[in-house]
């Protein structure tokens, strides 16, 4: 798989993660296209651990992957979550 395909996959997954975040947390004034994928969800957006858990559970269902609970603290932005899910899907 070439680098462009990965970027395309990453972009698509990042959009999906952003859509789930916006939907589950009822974020207003933001779209999946305008969501900064490097924004720290906890420090900059104020998402707490319960909200993050909710988002992770929805993503597990929608993406068909298992996200290990011990990895939650590392999933601090959309890019990291998207990369994590893509890596899990390949495994």
C-alpha positions, 0 to 999 in steps of 0.5 A: 500500500502506497503512502497516498492510499494510507493518507486517504484511509487515514483521512476517511477514518479521521472523518468517521472518528470526528463524526462520531465525536460530534454526534455522541458529544453533541458538539455544535458549530463544528463539522467533521471536515473542520474538526482539527484532527490534532486537537487534544480532546481532553486538554483542549476540548474538555472531554472527560473519561466517560465521554471518551469511553462512550465514543470509543464504544461506538467506534468499536461497534462501527469499525469492528475493532476492539480498542484496549482499555489500557490504550485509552489514555494514548488516544488523545486526538482524532489522528491518533484514534484513526491511526490506532483503528487502522492498525487494529483493522490490519492486524 
